[in-house]
């Protein structure tokens, strides 16, 4: 099988799994509202920067890519 096609199939499966986890897990996991995320609220201003959420997503995606590379060797 063509390596590009294989990576597209794997990427699609990962995206479907992420979508399912996001919809099912949003009831139990407050992704985007974790402790450590920066929220500044004033009268006419609201600033939100999800620092910890970005770190968690980065670690999870790094682990997924590591597992994909491990299986494709």
C-alpha positions as CSV (number, residue, x, y, z in Angstrom):
1,X,0.0,0.0,0.0
2,X,1.1,3.5,-0.8
3,X,2.6,5.1,2.4
4,X,0.7,8.4,1.8
5,X,-2.6,6.4,1.6
6,X,-1.7,4.5,4.8
7,X,-1.0,7.7,6.7
8,X,-4.3,9.3,5.5
9,X,-6.2,6.2,6.7
10,X,-4.5,6.2,10.0
11,X,-5.0,10.0,10.4
12,X,-8.7,9.5,9.6
13,X,-9.1,6.8,12.2
14,X,-7.3,9.0,14.8
15,X,-9.6,12.0,14.0
16,X,-12.7,9.8,14.3
17,X,-11.5,8.4,17.6
18,X,-10.7,12.0,18.8
19,X,-14.2,13.2,17.8
20,X,-15.9,10.3,19.6
21,X,-13.8,10.9,22.7
22,X,-14.5,14.6,22.6
23,X,-18.3,14.1,22.4
24,X,-18.5,11.3,24.9
25,X,-15.8,12.6,27.2
26,X,-17.1,16.2,27.4
27,X,-19.6,15.1,30.0
28,X,-16.9,13.8,32.3
29,X,-13.7,15.7,31.3
30,X,-13.8,19.5,31.2
31,X,-11.3,19.9,28.4
32,X,-10.7,23.6,28.0
33,X,-11.5,24.4,31.6
34,X,-8.6,22.7,33.4
35,X,-6.9,24.2,36.4
36,X,-4.0,26.3,35.3
37,X,-5.8,27.8,32.3
38,X,-5.6,31.6,32.3
39,X,-8.9,33.5,32.5
40,X,-9.0,37.2,33.0
41,X,-12.5,38.7,33.3
42,X,-13.2,42.4,33.7
43,X,-16.2,44.5,33.0
44,X,-16.0,44.8,29.2
45,X,-13.2,42.3,28.6
46,X,-12.7,38.6,28.8
47,X,-9.3,36.9,28.0
48,X,-9.0,33.1,28.0
49,X,-5.9,31.2,27.2
50,X,-5.9,27.4,27.8
51,X,-2.3,26.8,28.8
52,X,-2.7,23.5,30.6
53,X,-5.2,22.2,28.0
54,X,-2.7,22.9,25.2
55,X,0.0,21.0,27.1
56,X,-2.3,18.0,27.7
57,X,-3.4,17.9,24.1
58,X,0.3,18.1,23.0
59,X,1.3,15.2,25.2
60,X,-1.6,13.0,24.1
61,X,-0.9,13.7,20.4
62,X,2.8,13.1,20.9
63,X,2.0,9.7,22.5
64,X,-0.4,8.8,19.6
65,X,2.3,9.7,17.0
66,X,4.9,7.6,18.9
67,X,2.6,4.6,18.9
68,X,1.8,5.1,15.2
69,X,5.5,5.2,14.4
70,X,6.1,2.2,16.5
71,X,3.6,0.1,14.7
72,X,4.6,1.3,11.2
73,X,8.2,0.3,11.5
